[in-house]
Amino acid sequence: MSIHIYTTLDALLYIHIEVQSQYDLDFPERMFIYHYRLYDRYGTRVTSLAVLGDNQEYWRPRSYHYETMGAELSFCFPMVKLLDYQEKWDELEKSRNPFSMVVRAHLKAIETQKSPQQRLDWKKTLHKALYEENYSDK
């Protein structure tokens, strides 16, 4: 007797990343809508991630919920708040991950919003850092 077991490790996963730069009361519902539209369209696994680039410390949406006449739906999604990386500035500076440069630029844009001279100084520092990391302008 011979037994053949065929397995496949092929898996398809759709990743929906939503970047939100200001407070929006309707954001959790929009996350749900985009998620279910992907699921409906492709009929497979979808994961959704919220990246929050706003300056509101306490706005941290992570779910959408509604219920009507006994029917209930809850949708939870992971969230990354860029403001949280302000405390990890040293790590961002040491990181070779290009996204760390994007986060640093974003945080400084928020910090220098009302100070044109500080913003200019930061832009010069950022440009120098990009040059030292061999980033191209193309």
GIKA-V460056 format. One record per helix or strand. SS is the DSSP state (2 for helix, 1 for strand). FROM is the first residue (numbers start at 0). TO is the last residue. Records with the same first field share a line. If there is no record, write none. Layout:
BEGIN
SS->FROM-TO, FROM-TO
END
This chain:
BEGIN
1->12-19, 44-51, 62-67, 70-75, 77-80
2->26-41, 81-93, 97-110, 115-131
END
